Amino acid sequence: MLKNNFKIILLLILSTSIITMSQRLKINEVSSSNSKIIVDDDGDYSDWFELYNNSTNNINLSNFYISDSKNDLKKWKFPNIDLATDSLLLVFASDKNRTNIVNHWETVFREGDICKYLVPQSNPANDWKLTNYYDATWKSGFSGIGFGDGDDRTIISQTVTALMRCKFNVEDVEQISGIMFHVDFDDGFVAYLNGEEIARENLGGIGSETFFYTLATSEHEAQLYQGNPISSYSINDKISLLQNGENVLAIEVHNVSSSSSDLTINPFLSLGYKSIPSNTREKVDFLTFQNSYLHTNFKLSSLGELLIISNENGEIEDSLFTRNQIVDISLGRFPNGSENLFFFNSPTPGAKNIDNGFSSFLEPPIFGKEHGFYSTPFFLDISNPNSVGTIRYTLDGSEPTKYSTIYTNQLVVSGISVIRAKIFADGFLPSKTETYTYFVNTDINLPIVSLTTNPDNFFSSDSGIYVLGPNAETAEPHYGANYWQDWERPIHVEFFEQDKDFGFAIDCGVKIFGNWSRLNAQKSLAFYVRGEYGFSKINYKLFPNSEIDKYQNFTLRNSGNDWNSTMFRDALMHEIVAPLDIDKQNYRPVVVYLNGQYWGIHNLREKINENYIESHHGIEAEDINILENNMVLNNGNGDNYINFYNSLESIDMTADSAFNYINSKIDVNEFADYYISEIFFNNMDWPGNNVKYWQQASTNSKWRWILFDTDFGFGIWNVYDYMANTLTFALETNGPNWPNPAWSTYLFRKLLENEQFKNIFLSRYSTYYNTIFLPNRVNRIITDYSSKISSEITTHFERWGGNYSYWLHEINNLRTFANNRLPFLTSHFMNYFRISGQFQLNINQDIQKGTVEITDYKIEESSWTGNFFDNIPLKITAVPNPKFTFSHWEGDIASSENPINITASEKLNISPVYSPVSDTQIVINEINYNSSDTFNPDDWIELYNYSTEPIDLSGWIFKDEDPVPVFTIPENTIIDSEGYIILCRDSILFKSKFPDVKNYYGNFGFGLSGGGELISLYNKTGLLVDSLTYDDKDPWSPICDGGGPTLELKNYSLDNSKYFNWQAASGFGTPGQINSVFTSVENDLNLFPSDYKLFQNFPNPFNPTTIITFKIPTKSFVNLSVYNLLGEKIRVLVNKVYEAGTFQVEFNGSDLSSGIYLIRMQSDNYNETIKAILLK
C-alpha cells in the first residue's frame, strides 16, 4: 500500500496549531538526503532548505530563528540579511553553524595595478614580505610581470627568480568574510599576505625555505594567454591577517631552469564583503569565486522531522514536516509559497520550483521468492503493495521503464535468471527498482557475485565502459578507449556465500579498474558505494577472516598481469607476508555473473584508498594524507613527506641523530618489512610504480607503505627469476624511467647509509628467511589457494580462453620460485653487505609460560632453529604469558635483561625462564562495558580471588589500552579468599542500581570501549596479573553491547582471553556474587560442546527482542535464519564460520508484525528449527 498518508496528514494538522496566519516566510523546498543535488562551500553534500519571502515587502531576517525542535525554537538565528519580496534564500542544514557569508566580491588587486618588483641577484632581506618593508629602491610596474610568450604587462630581463609587492587598502576588516587568491604563473611561486604564506605551487612544501637561485620543481605554463582558467585558492582562514589600512601581497616566482625562455607572475586578490562597500571596484569577471552559504547548527533527519521558523517572540512563521525522503528527491511547494507539497526529482535549491512534481512515491514490488539457489524451475509471483500502479519488468539487466513489459502472470524461472521490476503510476514517483537473481540447478563451489546493469553501461560503443569505443588509439594500450575513461556507471550487486546463502544486495557505482590489464578481455572492476545510489556503506563482512564489516569500496580484479595464468599470484604474495605489520589487501576468489551471463573467476579485493586506511586503522578519511609514486598527491596534503624527503640531502645519515630523525618521520620497521617483501617477491613493476604511502594528518604520524599490485613478481615472466638480484635493482642509482628510476630508489639508498637502519633491515630479513619465506610454508599456501579455484578454473578458461595444463604449469612455476628463491637472495644480501657467514641460533622454550620474539616475530615452537647473519645485531624478546613474568635467560647467554641484543658469529643456544606471578589467582571475572539505556550503572568490572588466602590489592593498577589515565586501587583494599570486588567508573550510578553490593571502588577515569578493547590488571610492582581483549562482535556476545547483560566468565579457572569461555549474563549481571553462567569445568560439556544444538529462544514470547543460543562442537559454518509461516526467509541472523563453542545472537523483531516465526539453524549435517512468538 502507499506510504501512510494518514500519519503525514496528522503531523501537518498538528503543526498548523503552532503556525500563525501571517506566513510571510515559507520553507519552500527541503532535502535531507542530498548526494549529488548541490555541494556547499566546502564541497560537501549537506542537507539544505530554502526560505521564500511570500510577502510584498522585503524582510530582514535578523529577528527570525529556525529549529528542528518545537522545544527549542531559537536553536539557530538568522544573521542580519534582507530577503527581497518573491526571493529565495538557500541555507545548508550542515551543523557547521556559519552566519557570515559573502554578499559582494571585490578584486582589490588585479592585472594592470601598480606594483613594486625586483629581480634579485642575492637573497633579499627576510622582511621583504612585510607591510613596513622599505621598497623605494625596487622598480615600479604594472602587474603582471615576466618575460617570454608576450603575455606580461611589465617585461623584465631573463631570470630564475622575481619578487613583487602588491599594496591594497582595507577600510573595515570586520566587514570581510572571505578571501580568494587567483594567480597565473610560470613555473612556481610562493605568495604571502602581510608576511604569512598563503599559497604555493612547485616550490616544495609549506614553509620550506627558498633562495634567489631556487628552481621550481616542475614546469607550469601560464594559462591566461591561452584562454584557460587560472589557479585559485580560497583562504578564508587567513582573514585574521588583514589589517585596517595598508596591506601587502608579496609574491616570489621561480623558473624551472636558468635557461627557460619564459616566466610569468600575474596575481589577483579578492575580498568578500558582508555588505556592499561604499567605494567598490567590483570583481574581475573571468575569475571564478567560491559560493558562500549560511549553515545551521543542526542537520536534518532523512527519516523526517518538523522544521520550524519563528520570530523573536516565539511566534511561528511557518513549519514543514520533511517526511521520509528518497536520495536526491526534494520536498517542496508549488506554486512557490503555497500549501501544496510535492516531491521533485529535479530539485531547484535556491531557485523557484518549476512544476508540480509528484504527490507521493510508490513502494517497490514484492518478489515471492528470495534471491538465490533452487534445485528445480518454479513459478515466480511479483506483487504490487500499492493501491495504484503497474509492474513492469526486464530480463536482460536493463532498468525497467514505463515502456517495459507489463507483469500480468507468474513468471517461469529456470536456469540463471535476472529479473528487474519497478512500479509506475501517473502522478507518482516510480518505485525503486527491485533486482533478483535466481540460480536453478547451478553448482559452483565459490562465492558468487551477480552484477546487474543496463547492457549499454558496459557494451555501448558510445558509453559502455567495457569496450574500445570510437576514440581508441590503434596502438596498444589503446589510450582513448572507453575502458580508459574515468566513467562510472550504476550497477546492482548481489553476493552469495560459498554455501549458496544470500549475503547482501546493494546498488552502487562501477568503474573499470587497473592499468594495462584493461586490455584483457575480462577486465577488473572497482565498486563505489555512494549516497546517490541509496547507501553509504556495505554492512557486511566481505572477508570472513577480517574483523572489518563495513566497506565503501571493493574491487573484482581479473588478477592483473596474472590473468589466465594462476589467477591468484598477487593474493599469494599478500598471504605470505600476512603475519607482518604491513598494510596489505584481503583476498577471496569469487565467480561473477553479469546480467545472468557467466563472467568467470575474479579476485575480490579491498580497494586501496583513504577508505581502506580508515577501515584498517580507525582514522577518518578526511584525516589521512596519501602520496603515490614520486610524491604525487592522492589525498589530503603531502607537504610533510616532501619536506622530509628533501631534507635527506643535507643530513649526515651516518649519525645516530639521523636515525632518530628518520624514525620520527616514517615507520622504520614497516618500511623495512615492505621493502624486504617486494625484494623477496622480485616485483619488477616496482619501486617506480605501484607505490602508495600515508600518514594521519592531525597527529603528523609516521608514514607507512601499502603493499599492492605485486603480480609482476614471483617468476611471472621467467621460471628462473628466483635468481634475480632485486636488492641491487631496488638500489639502482641511474635506472630507467620504468621500473626503477633514481627517485624511486633514493629513500632506500639514503636509509641504508645509516647503520641502525641497515641492521634493522638485515636482522628482519634474516628472521623472515627462517620463518615466513620458508619453501614448505609458501608451498602450503600455493596448495591452499590453487585448491580453492581448481573446481572452477576449467569453466573459467572455457569462457575466457586458457587451458588447465597451462594453469598447472604456472602453479608449478610458483613452486619453483618458492623452492629456489631464498639461497640466491640470501647470497645477494651477503655479497652486497659483505657478510662473511651465518650462525645457528637454537631456542628452547616452554610455550605454556611464554614465547620468544625475534625482531618482533613470534616463535611458537618449543624447539626452534634458525640461521642468522654473522655480526648483525639481533633483538630477542621473551614475552611471558598472563600470570607469568620473565626471570632470566639460560644457555649460552646468561642475562636477566629483556629484550637482549645479540651479535654473534658462532652457534648459540638460549632458553627463556619464566616465574609465576605470585598474585595470579586474581582474575577479571565479569565486565560491563556498555549498559542498557533502561538500566545504566555505567562501566564496571569484577575481580575474583580464587586463592585460599586474602590478597592485598593496595596500589594495584587497572587500565584500558590507552596509556593514561589508569586507576589505582586504594590503600588497604583487601580481597578475601573466594571474594569479589568491583571497580566502577561511576560509584553513584553503580550504587543506585546495585544497592546490596558493598565491595565496590571507583571512580576509574576512563570508559570501557563499546567496540571492545584490551583491559589489564597490574600488581603494585608493575607485573601483569591478568589481561584480556573483549569485543562487541561475534564470536563474543554482541547482546552485551548495550543490550543489558554483562560478560561473565563461565569458570574462574578458564583462560579468560578466549571468547568461548565468556557468555552473556542472565539479566544485568551479578556483581559481588557467583556468575549466573558459572559452570563446573569437570561436569558441564557445554563449555566444550560435543554436539550441535539450537536452544529455545528466551524470552518466548518476546517483544521486540529475544536471545537465541546455539552450540557447535567443531569449527563450522553456521547459518541461522528466520522464516514466516509461509516458508519465506525474512531475516539472516548468522551466516559465517564459528570456532567450537556456545554462542548467543539477538533477534530484533521491531519491524515485524505479531505472529509465529520459525528460526532455523543449519551447520554441516545439522538442521534444527524452533518456534518464536512475537507479541506486540
N, C-alpha and C positions, 0 to 999 in steps of 0.2 A: 504494500500500500504506500501512498505518498507520505512524505515527511509529515510528522504530526503537526498539522497546521493549527490545531486547537491550542496546543501549548504556546505556539508563537503568538497567536492572536491574544491569548490570555496575558502573556507578558506585555504585549503592546498596550492592552487595555489598562493593565496595572500601571504601566509607565505614564499613561496620559494623566493619571491622577496627580502627578507631580510636575506637569507641564503647564506653564502659563499660556494665555491666549495670544500673547504678542507674537512670539515665534519670529522675531526679526532675523535671528541667526539659525541656520539649519545645518545639521550634519547631512551633507548631500551625497557622499559616497564613502565607502569604507572597505578596506581589505585587511583581513587578519591572517591571510595566508599568501604572502607575496613572494614568489620565487623568481619571477622574471618580468613583472609589470614595470617596475621603476626602481632605480637604485637611489639611495640617499647620498649625501655629500661625502660619505666615507666609502662609497662603493658597496654598501650592504643593502640587502633586500629586506628592509624593515617594514613592519606593519604601518599603515597610513590611513588617514581620513582627510576629507576636505570639508571646509566650512564655507557656507554660502550666505551672502547678505541678501536676504529676501525682502528687504525694506526699500523704501525710496530715498533713503538718506545714507550717507557714509556713516560707518560705525567704528568708533575707537574701541579696540579690544582690551585695553588695559584694565578694565573692571570686570572681565569675564574669566571664568575658570572652566576646565574640562576635567572629567573624572570617570573612572570605570567602577566607582563605588558610591552608592547613594548615601553611605555613612560617612563619606569624606568628600564632599562636593568640591572643596577647594584644593584638590590634590595637585593640580598644575595650573598656574596662572599665565594668561597670555601677556606678552610684552606690549609696550606702547606702540601699537601698529594700527593704522587706519585701513579698514576694509571697505572699499567703494561699493556703492549700490550695484546689485546684479553682478558681483565679483566673487571669486573663489580664492581660498587660501588653503594650500596643501600643507599638512602637518604630519610628521612621522611619529608614530607611537613606538618609539625605539628604546625607551628607558635611558636615553642619553642626556636628557634634561638640558636642552640648549634653547636660549631665548634671544641670543644676539645673532642676527642674520644680516647679510649684506643686502641692502636695498639699492646701492649705487656703486658701480666700479669706476675708478678714475685712474688712468695711467699717468703717474706723476713724473716718470722719466721714460723717454722713448727715443727712437731713432731720430737724429737731427738735433736733439738737445745739446747744449754746450757741455762739454766735459773736460777734465784735465787728464792728460795721458803722458806716459813715459816709456821709452824703450831703454830698459836698464842695461848697463854694462857691468854692473855689480849688484849684489843683493841690497835692496832698499832697506831703510830703517824699519824696525819692527812695527812702528806706529803709523805706517803709511795708510792703514785701513781705517784709522780713527777720524772723527769729525774735526778734531783740533790740529791735525797734521798740517804743517806749513808746506803747501804745494805751489807756491808762487813761481818756483823755478821750472815747474812742469809746463808742457805746452798745452794750449787750448785748442779744441777742435770740435767738430760735430760728431756725435755718436751715430753709426758705428765706425770703428777704426780697423785698419788692417791693410793688406796688400794682396794683389792677385785676384783673378776672377771678375774684377770690375764691379764688385758689389759693396764697396766701402765708401762712406761719406768723407772720411779723412784717411788719406793714404800715408802710410809710414814705410820706412825702409825695411828691407828683409831682416827678420829677426827670429829668434826662438821664442822670446817672451815679450809681452807688452802689458803694461799696467794702466788702469784707468780709474778715475774717481768721479762719481756722478752725484751731484748735490741736489737735494729737494727739500721742501719745507712742509711741515705738518702743523696745522693750526690747533687742533684739539685731538690728542691721542685717544681720548675716551670715546670718540666717535668712530674709531677704526674697529672693525670686526673681522677683517680678513686681509691677507696679503698674497698676491700672486706674482711670481717672478718668471718671466719668459726670456729666453736668450737664444740667439742664433750664433753659432760658434764653429771654429775650425782651429785646433783639433781637440783641445782640452781646456778647462777653465776651473777656477775656484772663485766664488762670489761671497762677499762679506757685507753685512748690514751693521753699520756703526761698530765695526771691528770684529763681529762674530760671524763665523762661517754659516752660510745659509744654503749653499748648493755647490755641487762639484761633479765633474764628469772627466773621466780618462786621466786623472791625476792622483791615483792611489785612493786610500781610504780616508774617511772623515778625519780631519785634524792632522793628517800626515804632512810633514814639512816639505816645502818646495823651495827651489832656488832659481836664480835668473837663468840658469842653464838647464833646468829640468825639462825633460821631453815628455810629451803626452804619451800615454801607454798604448794608444791605438788611434787610428785615423777617424775623423768625423768631419764630413763635408758640410759647409754652410747650406742652409735649406731655403732661405727666403728667395734668393735669386733664381731658384729652381721652381718657385711657386708652391713649395711644400710647407706644412705646419712646422713650427719650431718647438724646441723643448720647453716644457712648463713645469713649475714647481709650486705647489700650494704650501705656504709657510705660515699658516695661521698661528702656529705655536711660537712664532718669533715676534708677535705684536709687541711684546714687552720690551723689545729692543728699540722701538721707536721713541722719540722724544719730541716734545713741542719745540718748534723752531727748526733749525737746520739739522739735516740728517745726511749721511753719505752712504752710497752704494759703491763699494770698491771691488774691482774685478781684476784678476790676473788671467791672461790667456797664454797658452803654450802650444808650440808646434810639435808635430810628431817627429820632425828631424830638422837639423840645422840647414839642410838644403831644400826644404819644402818651398814650393812655388806660391803658396797662398797661406793667409792667416786672417781670421775674422773674429771680432767680438762686437756684438750688437745687442745690448740688454734693454729690457723693458720691465719696469717695476710699477705695479698697480696696487692701489689701496682700496679696500672695500669699506664703504661707509654705511652706518646705520640709517642715516638720512642724507638727502642730497645737500652737499655744502653750498654756501652762497656763491663761491667762485669755483667753478669746476671746468676741467679740461676734457671731461668725458674719457671713455676708454678707447683704445685703438681697436678698430672694427675687426681686423683679421685675427686678433688674438682670441683664444678660447678661454672661458672662465668657468671655474667650478661653481655649480649651483649651491645655494645656501638655503637651508631649511630650518624651520622650527622643529624641535624634538621634545616630546613629553617625557615625564619621569616614570612612565609605565608602558607596558606592552599590552597588546590585545590578545585575548584567548581565541584560538581558532575554533573552539567549541561553542563560542557565542557568549556575549555578556552585554550589559547595559552601559552605553556611553552617554554621558550627561553633560550639557553645557548649562552653567548657572552664572548669576551675577554676584556682585559684592554682597548683596543682601540675602543670598541663598535662594533666590527665586530661579526656578528652572526655565531656561530659554528654549531648550529642545533636548530630546533624548532619542536614542535609537538602539534597539536590540540588534546586535551584529549578526546573530544566528550562527549556526554551524556552517562554516564556509569551505568551499572547494578551492583547491590551489589555483591561484591566478584568476579566480572569478570574484568580482566585487559585488557588493550590495549597495544600491543607490536609489535615488529618487528621480522619477520622470513623470511629468515635466520637472525641471530643476526646482527644488524648494517645495515641491508638493508633498502630499501624504502618500503618494503611490510608490511602493517599493518594488524593485525588480533586481534580478541577478543579471550582471553584464559579463559576457565572455570577451568583450573588448573594453576593458576598464579605461577611464579617462582621468587619471589623477591630475588635479589642478586645472582641468578644463571641464566644460559643461558636458553632461550626459546627452547623447545624441539620439537615442531611441529608447523604446520601452522595454528592451531586454526580454527576460523570461520571468514568469511569475513564480516558478519553482523549478526544482530539478527532480529527475526521475531516479529511483533506486535501480541498481543493476539487476540483470536477470539472475535467476537461481538455477544452477545446474543440478540435476537429480542424482548425479554420480560424482564422487570425488575424483580429482586428478589421480592418475596412477596406472597401475598394472592390473589386468584382468586376464583370466585364463581363456575365456570364450567371448565371442561377439555379444553385444547387448543393445537394447533399445534405450536411448537417452531422452529424458524429458528435460525441457527448459521452460521455466515458468516465469511469469511477469508478476512481481509483487505490488505493482502499481494498479490503480483503478483505470488508468488510461495507458495508451501507448502500444506500439507494435515491436515485436522482437525481430531483429534482422541479424543474420549470421554469415560467416565466411568459413571456408575450409582450407584456404591457401595461405593463411597467415596475415592477410590484409586486414586493416581496420574496417569494421563494418560501417557503412554509410547508410543514408536514408534510401539509397537505391539498391542496397544489397538484398540477398534472398530473404523473403519473409519466412519466419518459422511458423509452421502450421501443425505439423505432426511430429511424432517421435523420430529421432534420427537413428539410423543403424550405425553402430560404431564397431569397426573391425580393423585389424592391422594397427598401424600407428596413425592416429588422427589428432589434428589440432583444430579445435573449434573455438571461434571467437564470436561473441554475441553482445548486442547492445540494443537498448530500447529507445525509440523515438516517438515523440508526440508533439503536435503543434502547440506552440506557446510555452514549451518546457525545455529546459536544458536537457540534452540527451544524457542518458545514463553513462556511467563508467563502463568501459569495455571489459567483459569477463573473458579470460582465456584459459582453456583447459586442454591439457594434452593427455591422451589415453594410449596406453600400450597394451595391445591384445596379443597374448601368446608370444611375448617378447622375452628373451632370456639373455641378459647381459650381467656380467659379474663385476661391474664397476659402478660407481655413482653415475647418474645421468643428469645432464643439463639440457633442458628443452628450451630453445630460443625461438621466439615468435616475433616477426616483424613484417611490415609491408614489403613484399618482394622487391619493389623498386628501391627501397632503402639500401639494399645490398647490390642489386644487379642492374639497375637502370644505367644506361650509358651516360646519361647527363648527371645523375645524382647518386648513383649506387656506390657505396664505399668499398665494395669488394672487387671492382673491375677496373680495367685500364682507363676507360673513358676516352673522350675525343682529344684530350690535350697531352697525352703521354708522349714523351720523347721516344724515339726509335731505339736508341741505345740503352742497355741496362745501366742503372736500375729503373729506367723509365720514369724519371722525375717528371712531374706534371700529371701523372696518372691519378685517377680518382683515389686510389688507395694510398697515395702520398699526401692527400689533403687532410687537414685537421677538421674533418667533418664528424659531427656527432648525430646519431640517428636514434629515435626511440625504439625500445625493444622490451619484450616481456620475457622474464626468466623464470623457469620452474626448475627446482632442484629436487632430485630423488636420491635417497641414500642407497648404498650398495644392496641393502636387503629389500629394496623397492619401496620403502616407506617414504611418504611425501615429506620433504624438508621445508621448503618455503617457496613462495611465488612473489614476484615484485616487478613493477615497471621501473625502468631506468634508461640510461643512455648508453650507447656503444660507439666505440671508435676502432679503426684498425690500429694495431699496436706493433711496435718493433721497428727495426731498421731494414736491412736488406732482406730479412726474412719475409717482408711484404711481397717479394717476388714469387714465393711459393704458392702453389695452387690453394693449399689450405693455409689460411692466414691467422695470425694472432689477433685477439680481440681484448680490448680494455673496456670495463664497465664502470659507469659513474652513477651513483645513487644520489639524486638531487631532489630538492623540494619541488621543482617544477613537474616532476613525474609522480609526486604524491608521497614520497618517502624521503627521509634524510639519511637513513642508515638501514642496513640489513641486520636485523637482530637474530643472528644465527651463528653457530659455530661451524664455519666453513671447514675448519681443520680440527678433527676431534682431539688431537694431541696438544692443541694450543688452548690457553685459557681465554683467548680473545673471542668475544661473542658479538661484536658489533663491527661492521665494515661499511665504509663509504665507497671503496673501490675494490676491484679484484680483476684479475686477467685470466683469460683462457689462452694459454700460449701454445703455439704449434711446435715447440721445442727448439725454435730458433735455427741455428746452424746445424743442429742435430735432427732436423726434420726428416722423417722417414729413415733415420738411422737407428739409434737405440730408443729415441723418444723420451729419455729421462736423464740425459747426461748432466745438464745443469743442476737438476734436482739431486742427483747423486752427490755432486761436489758439496752442495749445501748440507746434505746429511752427514758427510764425512766429518765436517767441522762443527756439527751440531753441539758437541759438548763445550765449545769455546764461546766466550762472551763476545761474539761478533754479531752485528746486525745482518741478518740473512732472511731468506724467504721460506715460508712454509710451502708444502707441495702436496698435491693429491691428484692422481690420474683420474680423469672422468671421460665419459663418452658423451658427445654432443649431438643433438638433433636440431636442425634448422628448419623451421616450418614443417616439421614431421619427416624431413629427409635426414638420413644417416650422415653425420658430418665428422665422424672419426674421433680418435683419441686426442685429447688436449690435456695440457698441464694446468691444473687450477693453481694459481699463484697469487700472492699478495702483490699489489702494485706499489712500487717504491715512490713515495712522495711524502708530504707532510702528514697525511692521514695515517700512513704506515707508522711513522715515528710516534705520533700521538697514541696509537693503539698499543705499541710495544713499550713505550716509556712514560705514558701518562702525562705528556706535555701538550698543552693546547696548540693546535696547528698554527695559530696566529703568533705563537711564541717560539717559532722554530726558524733558524737560518739554515738554508741548504745551498751548497755550491756543487757544481759538477765540472768534471774535466779541468780545464785550465781556468779555474776560478770564475766560471760563468754562473751568474746568479740564477737560482731556481726558485727560491722562496725566501722572503724576509730580507736580510741585509748581510752582505759578505765582507764588510769593511774590516771587521775584527780579524778574520783569517788573512785577508790580503795584507794587512799591516804586519801580521806575524810572519807571513811568507817573505815579504820584502825585507824584514829586519834580519833575516838569517845571514844575509850577505855581509853584514857588518859585525857579526858576533863571532867571538873566538869559541868555536864549537868544542875545543878540547878542554875547556874549563868546566869545573864542577857546576858553577853558576849557570852555565849554558844548559845543562840537563835540567836544573830546577826550572829554568825559564820554559824550556820545551814541555816539560811535564805539567806546567801550569796552563798551557795552551791546547795540547792535544792529549787524548787518552793513549798514553805511550804503549801500554800492554795491548790494547785493542788494535792500535796501528800495527804493532809487530805481528800480532796474530793474523791480521788481514793480509799483510804482505807475505808472510810465510805461506798462507793458504793459496794465494794467487800464484806464487812461485812453485809450490808443490804441484798445483794443477797444470802448470805450463800454459796458462791462459795467454794466448798470443794476440788477443784483441784488447789488450791492456798493457801498460798503465796509461796510454794516451787516449783511451776511450773507456766507456763504461765505469766511470769513477764518480761516486757521489759521497759527500761528507757533510756533516751537520753539527749544530750545537743549539742549546737552548739560549734564546736571546736575552731573556730577562735576568738570568743568573750568569751570563757570559761563561757558560760551562765549557768543558773541554770538547774539542772537535772529535767526532767519531766517524768511521768509514763504513759504508754499506756494501756488502757482497751481493752482486747480481750479474746476470748475463755472463756466466763463465763457460758457456758451451763451446767456445773456441779452444778449450783445453782438453786434457785427458786423452791425448792421442787421436783427436778427431780427424786430422788430415794425414797423419803418418803413424804407422804402427810403432815406429822407432822413436817417437817423440819423447819417450821416457828418458832418453839420453840428453835431452836439451838442457843447456845451461841457462835457465831462466833467471838465475841470480844475476849474472853479468848483463843479461838482457834488461833487467829492471834497474841496472846501474849505468846504462849506456849514456855517455856524455854528449853524443852527437848523432842521435838516432834520427830516422826519417820522420816526416810529419805524422805518419802512422806506421807502426802502432806504439812506438816508444820515443817520441821527441824529447829533447832536452828538458823542457819544462816539466814533463811528466815524471822524470827520474830525479829531479833536483832535490825535493824534500828528502827522499830516501837517502840520497848521496850525502846530504848535509848531516842528517841524523847519524849516519854511520861514522862520521868524523868524531862523534862523541863516544868515549869508551864505555860509559854507563849504558847508553842505548845499545851499543854493539853487543855488550854482554847479555842484556835482556833479550835481544833478538836471537842470539846464538843459543842461549840456555832454553828458550822457549821452543826453538826448532828441535833441539836435541830431545826435549821432552816429548814432542809430538811424534818424532820418528820412532820412539819407543812405545807409543800408545795409539793415537787415533789414526796414524798413517800406516799402521802395520798391514801387510797384504791380507792376512786372514780376516781382519775386521772389515776392510774395504770390500773384499770378495763376498762377505756375508751380506753387505748392503746391496751389492750388484745382484746377487741372487734374489734378495727380497724384492727389489724394485722391478726386476725383469719378470718375476713370477706374478706380480700384481696385474700386469697387462698382457701376459702370454696368451690368455684365452681369447683376447680381443684383437691382437695385433694382425692376424690374418685378415679379418674383416676390414680393419683399417686400411691395410695395403690394397685390398680389392677396391676400396673407394678412391684412394689417392695414388696408387702405384707403389712400387717397392715389393719386396718379397721376403718370406720368412727366413730363407737361408742367409740372405744378406744381413738380416737383423741379428741372427745368431752369430754371424761373423763379427759384426760390430760389437756385440756384447763380449765376445772373446777378446777383441782388441782392448776393451776396458780392463779386462783381467790381465792382459799382457802389460798394460801400463801400470796397474796396481802392483803386480808382482815384481816389476823391474825398476820402478822409479826411485826408490829410496837409496840403493847403493850408488847410483850415478849422481843424484842430487847431493847426497852427503859428501861425496868426493868433491863436487864443485864447491861446496861450502868450505871444506878443509883446505883446498888449494887456494881459494881466494883469500881466506883469512889466515892462511899459513898456520893451520892447526896440525900439530905433529902426530896426534893419535887420539885414542879414546880409552876411557877407563870404565870398569864394570862397577855398577852400584847394585848391591843386594839389600833389599828391605824385607824385614820380617816384622809382622805386627799382629796384634790381637784386634781384629776389626770390630769385636763386640765392645771394645773400650774406646776406640778412636781410629782415625785413618791419617795417612801421610799425604801431604800435597807437595808436588814438585812443581815449582813455578806456577802455583795456583791450580794445578791439575791433580785431581784426587786419584790416588792409587787405592783400588778397592780390593785387591787380592791380599791374602795373608802372607804369601811369599811371592816376591816380585823381583825381577832382574832387568836392568837396562844398561845401555852403553851411552856414555856422555863424553863430550869433547874435553880433552885434557886442558887443564888450567883455565877453564871458563867458569866463573863463579856460578854456583847453583844454589838457589834458595829452596830449603826444605823445611816444611812446617808440619808439626804434629797437631792435629785437630781432635781434641777429645770429644767423645760423645757426651750428651747430657748425663749429669751425675758422676762424671769423671773429670779429673784435672791432670794436666801434663806434669810429670815428675822430672824425667831426665832422659837422655839418650844413652843407649848401651851399644857395645860393639867396638868398632874401630874409632868411633868418636864418643868420648865421654864428656857430656856437657849438659847443663841444666838450662841453657838458653833455648829459646823458641821464638821465632824460627832460627835456623842456623844457615850460614852461608859457607858452602864448602868449595874449595878449589883443589882439585886432585888430579893425579896422573896415574894412580895405581888403584887396584881394586879396593872397594870399601864395603864393609858390612855394617849396617846400622839397624837399630830397633828402638822405637819409642816406648817409654814406660809410663803408664798412667796409674793414678791412685784414685780410689773412690772418694768423692766429696763426702765429708762426714755428715752433712746436713741433707743428704739426698732423699730422706724419707718425708720431705715436704713436697707436695705435688699440687699443681694447678688443677683443680677438680671440677670447677664449674665456671662458665663465662656468660655474662650478659652484656652484649656489645651493641645492641640496638633494640630498645624497648618498644613495646606496642604503644600506640597513641592512647589507648584506653587504660594502660597500666604501665606507668613510667617511673621506675625507681632510679633512672639514669644508669650509667655503666657500672658494673661491679664484677669482681672475680672472687672465687672461693679457694682458699688454701686448706689442705688436709694433711694432718700429721699421722702417718700410719706406723710410726715407731712406737716402742714401748715406753718412751721417756718424753717428758715435756721438752720443748726446744725454745730457746730464747731467740726471737726474731728481731730484737732491737738493732736498728741500723741497717736492716736488710733493704735492698733496693728492688722496686718493681718498676718496669718501664715498658714502653712500646718500642716500635722500630726506629723512632726518631731519637737522636742522641740526648736531647733535652725537650721538655723537663722530665725529671724522674720523681718517683715517690719514695721517700724514706720512711720505713715503718718506725713508729715512735719508740722511744726507750721504754723498757720494762714491759714489752709485749711478749707474752709467753703463750705458746700454743700447746695445749695439753696433748697427751698421748691419745690418739684417735679423736682428736679435736679439730675444730674448724675455726677459721677467722675469715672475715670478709673485708676486702679492700674496695672502697667505693669512691666514685667520682663526686657524688653529692650526698653527704650523710643525712641531710634533712629529708631529701626526697626518698632515700633508701628507707629511713626510719618510718616515713609515712606509709610505706607500702608493706614493710615487714616489721611491725611494732614489737614482735616477740623475739626478734634476733638481737642479742646483746653484744656479741663479739665482733663489732664492725669498726673499721678505721678509715679515715679519709681526711681531707679530700685529695685524691690524686688529680693533678692539674692538667690532665690531657684526656681526650676522648678515645675510646676504642673504635677503630675504623669499622664502619658499616660494610666496607668492601673486603674485610679480612686483613690481618697483618700479623707480624711477629710480636709476641709478648714474652718477657723474660723476667726471671727472679734470680737475684744475686744475694749471696750472704754478705756478712759485714766485711769480709776480707776481699770482696770483689769476685769471688768464684761463682761461676754459673751453677745454680742449683736446678733450675727447670726452665724450659722454654718450648714454645710450640708456635706454629703459624696456622691459625684458623682461617676459614674462608666462609663467604656467604653463598657460595655456589656449590652445585653438585661436584664431588660426592659428599661434601659436608651437607648439613641440613639447612636449606635455604629458608625454611619457616622461621628459623631463629633470627633472621634479619628483619626485624620489625613486626613479626607475627605474634610475639608473646612469649613462646618458650625460650628457655636458656639452652646453652650447650652443656650437657652433662657427660662426664666421663663414666663409662659403664662399670669400670672397676679400677681402683687406685693403683693396682699393680700392673696395669696395662701401659703400653707405650703411648703417652698422650700426644705424641707428634703424629700419630696415624689417624686419619679421618675415621676409619672404621671402628675405632674404639670410643667414639663420641656419638651421642644421639640427642635428639631434641627432647627436652624435659616435658613431663606432663604438667600442664598449667603454666605458671610463670616462674618456675624454678623452686629450688629447695635450699636456700642459703642457710648455713648453720646446721644442716642435718643430712642424713644419708640421701644420696641422689635417688630420684624417682625411677631412674633407669638402671640402678645398681644391679649387677648380675654376677653370680658366682662363676668364676672362670672354670672351676672344676666341673660344674654341673650343667651349665647352660650352653647348648650348642649353637644358640643364635649368634654368639659372638663370632663364631667361625662356621657359618651355615654348611650343612651337609646336603641340602637340597634346595630347590626353588620353592618360593612361597609368596603368594599375594594375600595379604591380610585384609579383613573388612575395614573399610574406611571409618574414621572416627572424627567428629561425631557423625552419627547417621540416625535420623535425618539431620540435614545441615542447612545453614543459611548465613552467609553465601559461601563459606569456605569449609573445607574438610581436609583431613590428612590421610594420605594413602601410604601404607608401609609395605615394602616387599624385601625379600632377601634372595641372594643368589650365591651358590657355593663356589663358583669359579669366575674368573674374568669372562664376561659375556656381554653381548649386545642385547639391550633391553628396549622394548617398545611398550609404552603404557598409553593407551588411547581411550577416549570417551566416546560412546555411541548413544544415540537416542533409540527409542523402541522400534523405529523403522529400520534400524541397522545402519544408519548414516553416521559416518565419523564426523564429530563436531569439534574435537579438540585432541591434539597430540601433547601429552604431558611429558613424556620421556621418549627419547629416540637417540640413544648413544650407548657407548661401551662403558661398563662399570667394572671395577675390581670386585673381588668377592667381598660380601658384607651385607649389612642390613641398611636400608635407605628409606627416607621419607620424602614425599612430594606433596605439595599443596595443590588442590583443585579449587579454583575460584569460579563459582557459577553465577556471579553477579549479573552477567549479561544474558543469562538463560532464564527460561520460564520454569515454574514449578513442575515437577514430574519425576519420573524414574529414569535414571541414566545407567548405562552399562559401562563398567570400567574393565578393560581387557588388558592383560599382561601377556606378552609373547617374548620368549627368550630361549634360544636354541630349540629344544623339542618341548618346552614347557608352554602351556596355553591355559590361562585361567581367567574367569570373568566373575566380577562381583556386581551387586546392585547398589546404587547410591541414590538416596531420596532427597531431592531439593525441595524444601518447603519455604515459601516466601510469605 
